[in-house]
Amino acid sequence: MQITARVTQTESGAVFAPSPKKNKMNRRKRNEYIWGYIFIAPLCIGFLLFTAFPLVLSIGYSFTEYDLFSPPKFIGFANFAEIFSSNTDWFLRSLLNALVFTIGVPIGAVFALVVAAMLVNVGRGSTALRMIFYIPTICGAVAVTFIWQWMFASHYGILWELLENIGFHLTDDFGFLDEEHFMASMIFMGQWTGLGGGLLLFYSALQNISRDLYDAASLDGAGPFVKFRYIMLPGVSPVLFYILLTGIVGSFQAFTQFQVMTGDVISEHTVMPVWWIYRYITGEWGYRYGFASAMGLLLGLILIVISAIQFIASKYWVKY
């Protein structure tokens, strides 16, 4: 047996020095680590500059009175107390509107699952159909909202004309964007814009479910409902959980479509949390960066709690 290690003499006795082969492996590993850090450096730097540092700064500002033109002044929890005061209860109203807007998330998930299940059984043309359904997802939010603003228009909008042609006689004071119908219209628009993403995810999940499970269930006399309950739903449950989690968080952060749809005219029935915070940052209600940071921090904590509840509940219905 040939020993490749070299022996060197020291005061304490003979020791084995690393072999040239081992030195070579160490250099290779070191180079891999160096290149690995080089490749992840842009992402880490971007995270520190645009996420971690602003987050820490916002937490600090939330306890101060800061208007961008004078040094921050520490005021403790005064900003958080003002959020719940009667003078600024529109932020709480915006949270309620956001909660109502999240109704569209499970509705859209069910719709996407149904369409995906139909496309799985389609042979030719399924790729083209998936591309068509996904097109709204890659369109700009502003452009899509302008299109739907025209479709929702009273008297000359497409939806108005469609309902009139099929026998619904709408009164002159009816409007899809009226305060009492506004949130339902936004949820309806959200189904069209968000269908493509959920559809592709559910389609991939359904493709990964083994056909042997369906064949075995058919041999046992299982019907469509039993197959859906015990095969399809468990198979797509991780994707369903992901869509619900990200969809609810996104609903609370919705901003662009509401601002564009209303022409930047805020009201009690249209205000959303991020839109209300935006008003204090841009100076429309004064450059109150401290108060806006407090509302942003509170919104973040609410989303963390909602996400934690979803993760805890997922243990009982998500099957990995």
Secondary structure, DSSP 8 states (H G I E B T S, - for coil): -----EEEEETTEEEEE--HHHHHHHHHHHHHHHHHHHHHHHHHHHHIIIIIHHHHHHHHHTTEE--SSS--EE-TTHHHHHHTSGGGTHHHHHHHHHHHHTTHHHHHHHHHHHHHHHHHT--TTHHHHHHHHHHHHHS-HHHHHHHHHHHT-TTTSHHHHHHHHTT----TT--TTSTTTHHHHHHHHHHHHHHHHHHHHHHHHHHTS-HHHHHHHHHTT--HHHHIIIIIHHHHHHHHHHHHHHHHHHHHT--HHHHHHTTT---TTT--HHHHHHHHHTBTTB--HHHHHHHHHHHHHHHHHHHHHHHHHHTTT---
